[in-house]
Structure formats: structure tokens, C-alpha cells
């Protein structure tokens, strides 16, 4: 047992490796300090223990982290988490602090927090994180779920940092009401459900936070981008945001909360990717870049709106006359699509998409020949 007891007690490892046993700090401000190339392999860090991994350290850790235990990574230190049963907190404290869930590692439960400005917690390829909380807390902090990592059963929490999901993930994501950063996901036309979790809290309380974003990092905004939102129930407590590029669906994001299509503003993000920003952005509402009447050639497919005799279509122009909202309903569900351009309801036709849903297309324009007056004969 490694045991620091008493007020201010401290044990400083020096290139040590603990292969088994218990690490425990008891007393006010008592702590265990890890430095250089120290390792704790297969040991138990008892609840209430503070382990301080200091600047310049490169530490490996596996075993059990007890409830109430705190592992702090400070300065430019790097902590490699191996297989850990965790009910405590692992914290990247300051700028430059790094936590890596190593390739092939399994971490269950607890919390991994990137707190410091510019701090990072990375879930490496083939690593598994099951349960627990991943928290991008500090300004510019990053939780990086790399392609090939498996993260499920827990919660990714966004404060003032970024959660980036580069591969497939079923992790649920929650935005803090006052947070100022966002979520990056890897949905594409060929894999619209790469991110299959649910997003809650986006837009803050009462849709009042314009700083948050969801960025589709694998989709460019060079084409015509349209969006629709389908409520999951009559009370509109959840639903799905569909994003299409050039008439091809590229993302289907499950949202928890009361939303409509006007609560999402589609813009060009970093590197020309698609960015979905918060509802209260000035001149907000989903947009279709390009000239008026540049409706997607292949139409807009609404897979969750059944096509039949009960299917209706309506268009409401905005007050500025620069666009409006197209609404399609099957009597149970409704989808709204915000467009830029000069349209009327007669600009669109609806038809079956061949898969039980509804396809919206632009109506063919008919050309009316001018009427000529014949000269009078005297």
C-alpha cells in the first residue's frame, strides 16, 4: 500500500512502477505525486485519494479508481489510461494537459474531464469507453473520439469546449445551457447515422444561446444545403433534424427538446464544411446557398412523412420576401424546410419516394405565350 497520511502529507514517486496494491491519501490536502515515467499498473486508487500527475510526466495507469478519487493531470503531463474500472474523476487540469485512453484499452464508468483551456482527452482507435461522462469543460478544450474508438452507454457533455466524434458513436451528447462551443460529427451521405446518439440542450434555455454549433466535418457546403425537422410525437419533445446536400441526405441528427426547422441555421463552417448554429443567430433559419429557385435537382426526400391522400403541402413566405418555410404533413408528423428564394406553394409537387416516404420536387415551369392584339381594319 502507498499511503500518504495527515494534513499536507505527500508521496512523490520517482520513476516508480506500482504493479499492484492500493494507493491512498488520507488527511487534508494529502496527495500522491506522479512524475517522470511513473506507472500504476493493476493497483487500486482508493476513494478520496488525490493523485497529482505533474508537468512533464508520462504516466500509465490501470486498475480501479474508487468513488471520490481524483486524478489531476497538470502542466504538459500525459496520462495514458489502460484498462480502468472508474467511479472517480480523471481531470486534465490546465492548458497542455493530456489524457489518452490508449489503443485497446477499456475504461468503464467515472468521468474524464478536459477542464483547462486547450486541454485534451483523446479516445484512441480500438479503445473502449463504456458508461461514465466525457466532459469538454474549458475554453478550447477537446474530447476527441477518434475513428475506430468505441464509446457508448454514457454521456458526452459540452461546456466551453468541443466534442469531436470522428467515427461511429452512439454516445448521447448534452450541451450546457451557458456553453460556448459545440459538437463535430462525421455523418456523410453514405453513413448518415455515423452518429446515432441523441443531442439535448442545444441552443440553451429558451433557444437563447447563439454560440453553440454542430459541425458536419465530412460534408462540404459547396452544394445546395436544405434541412427539415420531423417531430417524434405530438408534444414535440424530440425529433430528427435531416440535412441534405444537393438533394442527398447527409445527416439525420436525433434531437431532444422542443424544436422546429426555424431553430437551426445552416452555414459554412471551418474549411467549407456544414455548420448548424444556434436558433437565435441574426437572420437565422435554415438556408439554401445559391441563387433563387436553385432547389435540389433530385428533390428533398422526407422518409418519415408518409405519402398518401392525407399528405399536405403548404408554403409561408417570410416578412422580408427573401424566402419562407415549406411544411409537409401526413396528419401525424410534420416536417418544415426553410428556403431562400422566391417561391409559392405551387412551386412544389409531392410524390411517393418509393420507400414509404414523401419526395418534394420543384414543379416544372410553364411558359405562357404573350397575347398579340390584331391591328384594326378600317
N, C-alpha and C positions, 0 to 999 in steps of 0.2 A: 504494500500500500504506500502511495505517495501522499503524505498528509501534512498540510500546512495549517497550523492551529494557532489561534489567538489574533488579537487585533493587529492588522497590518502585516501578518505573517506572510512570507513569500518564499517559494522554492523556485530557483532558476535552473532549468535544465541546461546542460552544456554538451551538445552533440550526443544526447542520450537517446536510447531506444527502450521504451517500456513495452514488453511483449504481452504482459497480462497483469491482472490485478486491478486495483482501484486507485483513481486519482481523486483526492478530496481536499477541499479547503474549508476550514471552519473558523468562524470569527469575523468580526467587522473588517472589511477590506482585505481579507486574506485571499491570496491568489497563487496560481501556478503559472510560471512564465516559460513559454516555449520559444526557443531561438535557434538560429543556425539550421541544422538538418535534423532536428529532433523528430521522433516518431512515437506515437502511442498506438500500438497495434493490439487489438483484441482486449483492451482494458475497458473498465467502466469508469466514466466520469460521473461522480455522484451528484445528485440534485443539490442545487445551491452552490456548486463549485464555479468559480471564475477562472477560466484558462485564458491567459493573455498571450497571443502569438504576435511577437514584436516585429518591428520593421526589419526587413532583410531576411527573415526566417523563411524556410521552405520545409513545411511540416506535413507529415502524413498522419491521418487519424482514422482508426476504425475501432469498432466496439459498440458500446452502449453509452448514450448521453442521457442522463437522467432528467426527470422533470424539474424545471427550475434552474438547470445548469446553463451557463452562458460561456460560449467560446467567442472571444473577441479577436479579430484579425486587424492589426493596426499597421500604419505606415505602408510600406511596399511589400508587406508579407504575403506569402501564398500558402493557403491551406488546401491540401488535396484530401477530400473526403473519400474514403474507401467504403467498405460495407459498414453501414451505421444504422443501428436502431435508435432513433432520435425522438425524444419528447422534450428536449430543451431548445435553445436558440443558438444558431451559428451566425455571427454577425460580422460583415465587412464594415469596419467602423469608419474609416477615413478614405480620402482620395487615394487611389492607387492600391487599396487593399483588394485582394482577390481570393475567391473561394472557387474551387473546381471540384465538381462531382466527377471523379476520374472515369475514364473509359472502362466499362464493365462493372462499375461499382453499383451497389444497391443501397439507397438511402430511404428509410421509411419514417414518416412522421416528422414532428417537430417543425421548426421554422428556419429557413435560410434567408437572411436579410442583407440586401445591398443598401447600406444606410448612408455611407459617406458620398460626397459629391465625386462622381467619376469612379466609384467603386463597382466591382463586377462579381457576379456569381454565375458561373457557367456550368450547364449540364452537358457533359461531353457526349459524343457519339457512343452508342451502346450502353450508356449509363441509364439506370432506372431510378426514378424518384416516385415513390408511391405514398400518397397522402401528404399531410402537412401543408405548409404555406411557403410560397416563394414570394418575397416582397421587394419590389423595386421602390425604395423609400426616398433616398436622397436625390437632390437635383443632379440630373445627368447620370444617375446610377443605371445599371443594366442587369437584368436577369436574361441570360442568353441560353435558350433551349435549342441546342444545335440539331441539325438534321441527323436523324438516327437515334437521338435520345428518346426515351420513353418516359413521359410524365403524365400521370393520371391519378384520379381519385382525390386530388387536393384542390388548392386554390392558388392562383397567381394574382397577387394584389398589386395594384398600380397606384403609387402616390405621385412623387415628382420625378420618377424615373421611367424607364422603358422596359417592357417585357417583349422580347423578340422570340417568336416561335418559327424556327427555320424549316421544320419538317412537320410530320403529322402529330397532332396532340389533341387529347380530349380534356385537357385541363380547363376548368372553369376560371374565368377572369373577372375580377371586380375592380372597378375604378373607385378610388376615394373621392368624395364629393369635392374636395378642395385641391385635388391633384392637378398637375400642370403638364403631364406627359402622356404617353399612350402605349398602344399595342401594335406590334408589327407581326403580320401573319403571312404565310406562304401559300394561300389559296391560289389556284390557277384555273384556266379553262379546262384542263384535263383532270383537275383534282379540286373541285370546289368545296369539298368537305375535308381538306387537309387539316384545318382547324375545326374540330367538331364540338368544342366546349361551348359554354354559354357565357355571354357578356352581360354584366349587370353594372348599374351605376353610371353608365356612360352619359355624359352631359351634366352630371351633378344634380343636385336637388332642384327640381322645377325646371330642368333644362337650362341652367343659368351659367354653365362653365364653358367658355368658348376655347379653352386652351387644350383640351383633350383631343386625341386623334386615334383612329385605327388606320394603319397604312398597309396596303396590299403590296408587299415588296417585290412580288414576282409578276405584277401586271402593270404595263405602261399605260399612260393616259393619252397616248397619241391618237387613239380612235375615238369614236363616239361612245361616251360613258353614260349609261342610264341606270336608274335604281328604282326598285319597288319595295314595298313593305307589306307583308301579309301577317295580320294578327292571328294568333293561335286560338283565340277564344273571343267570345262576345264582350267580355270585360276588358279586353285589350291589356292584359297583364304581361304578355310576352308575345313574341312573333319572330319572323325571319326577315332580315334585310337581304335582298337579292341585288347583286351588282352585275351588270352586263357591259361588255366592251365590244363594240361593233356588232351587236346582236347576239353575241355568245356569252353565256353566263360564266363568270369568273369567280364568284364568291357567293356563299349562302351563309350568312352570319346569324346565329341564334341570339336574340336579344331578350333580356328580362327587364320588364318595365313597360311603361305606357309610352308608345312611340307612334309616329306616322311618318310617311316618306319625307315630309317637310322638316323633320327633326334631324335630317342628315344632309350635310353639304359636301358634295363630291368635288375635289380639287386635285391639282397636280402636286404630288408630294416630292420628297427628295429623289433626285435622279430621274424625274419624269414618271414616277410610279403613281398609283392611285391612292389618294389620301381622303379619308372620311373624317370630317371635322365636326365639331360640336354644333348643336342646333341653333345657338344664338349668334353665330358668326354673322356680321353685317352682310346683307344681300344673300343670306343663306338660302337653303333649299337645294335639292339635288340638281345638277346642271348637266347638260349635254353639250360638250365643247363643239365648236364648229358653227357654220352658218345656219340660218333659219331653215327649217324643213330638211335638215340633214339627219333624218330619222334612220336608225339602223336598217340596212337593206334587208337583212333577214328577219326583221321584226323583233319584238320583245316577247319572250316566252314566259308565261306565268304558270308554272307547273302545279301550283296549289290552288288555282282558281279553276273549278270545273267548268267545262264548256257545255252549254245546253240552252234550252228555251228560256231558262231563268237568268242567263248571263246578261248583264247590262254594262254599258259603257257611258261615261259622262266626262265632259271636259270643262274646267273652270279657269278662265283667264285671270292672270294676276292684275292688280290695280295699275301697274306700270305698263301693261300691254306688251311685256317682253317675253312672256311665256305663260305657263299655267300648270295645272295639275290634272292628269288623266287618271280617272278612277274606274276600275273594273271590279264587278262583284258577281258572285254566283249565288247570292242570297244568304250564304253562311259566312263566307270570308270576303274580304275586300282588299285590293291592292291599289296603291296610289303611286303614280310615276310623275315626277316633276320634270318638266321640259323647258328648254329655252326655244324661242321661235314663235312664229305667227301661225297658230293652229286654231281649228274649231273642232267640234265633236265629229263633224263629217269628214275630217282629215284622216280618220282611222277606221279600220274594219277589224272585226274579231272573228276567229275561226278556231276549230279544234287543232291542237298541236300534234295530234296523233298518239299522245301518251296520256290522255285523260285531262290535260290542262288546256289553257287558252293561249292562243297566239294573237298578238296585236300587230297589225301591219298598217303601213300608210296607204290610204286609198289612192287609186290611180286618178291623176288629174285629168278632167275632161276639158277639152278646148272648145269654146263656143265661137262660131264664126260671126263676124260683125254683120249686122243688118244694113243693107245698102238701100238708100232711097232712090227710086227711079225718077229720072227727070220728067217734069210735067210736059205734056204735049199741048201745043196751042193750035 
